[in-house]
Every structure is written in structure tokens, then in C-alpha cells.
Amino acid sequence: MWLCTEWKIDWDAVAAVATAAAAIIALIIWSFDKAQRKRERAASAKLLAQIMTTPVGATQIEIAKFRCYVVPSDSDQTYLLDVLNDENARKDLAAQASKITIDLPSQFLDKADIFSETVNNRLANAFSQVNRLKKMSSLLADLPDSALEEEISQHLMAVLNQIKEAEQATAEAFQALLKAGKSS
């Protein structure tokens, strides 16, 4: 394909070359824009992960306080015995558990896909385990004093196991956020 033959211009060839040049320019702009958006997205993910370490870390502390409230570090089991024997102590336990919150910022809820699947899974698990802890504590509080001792005991053991699960899940979420806040 020649642009000029015998001093006549092949306008179809000129149009083809111009179209090819425009397509190449468009591809270059598109790839530059894509790379720019990828860098901006990575920076946003890093910043959001750094912001989210605070509420997840606060939840970790709340769960640790709750655990120490229920099972003090000096191995005093007076509170556990009260929970087993007194409906009011069970209601107090549920009230203390209801104070535990895991607040995810609205930026995360708006752009949940900004993090990797691993980070999202860790956050979802932490959120789930904290809510499960509150629900299980509430179920324990709903048991009257007339309930069977074995039933109360089983519910209490479930709550104690759930405290451990919630602590582990929030610790994993916190570590995942720290890692995402450093890299990206």
C-alpha cells in the first residue's frame, strides 16, 4: 500500500495510517490512565488499611477487657460462679458483651473491593465473630434461674469459647490490615 503513486494520493491509505496512529495514541493514553488508577487505588487501599487499624485495634482491646472481666487474670472464678447461679449476673455479662463493637468506616463499606480477598475475609470473620459473641451472651442472659444447671453451663462454655474465637478473629484482621497498610 503506497501513499502516493504517480503523483496521486491514496486517501484510503492515508486514512488507514491516521486511524492506526489514533488507535496507538488511544492505547497509550488508556494504558497510562489504567496504571495511574492502579497506583491511586493502591494508595487508597494503603491509607484505608491504616485508618481501619484503629477501630479493629479498639475492638481487640474491648474483647480483652471483656475476657478479663469474665475471667480475671488472677484465676478468680467468682464471677463465673455468679453467672452460673444468678440470672442478673448473666444479664450483666450480656450487657458487657453488648458494649463490644467493631466499627468499619463508611469508606470501607463503600469500597469493600479495594482490599484483597484475604483482608476482606479477615474483616468479615472478625465482624461475624464479634456479633456472634454478643448473640451468644444474649442467649445465656435469656436463661432463667430455673433452667437446668447443665444447660447454663453449656451456654457459658460456648460464650467462653466464643470470646477466644472473637479475640483470634480480630487479631487476624488487625494483622491483615497492618500488612495491607505497609504494602500495597
Secondary structure, DSSP 4 states (H G I P E B T S, - for coil): --SEETTEE-HHHHHHHHHHHHHHHHHHHHHHHHHHHHHHHHHHHHHHHHHHHHHHHHHHHHHHHHHHHHS-TT---HHHHHHHH-HHHHHHHHHHHHT---PPPHHHHHTGGGS-HHHHHHHHHHHHHHHHHHHHHHHHHT--TTS-HHHHHHHHHHHHHHHHHHHHHHHHHHHHHHHHHH--
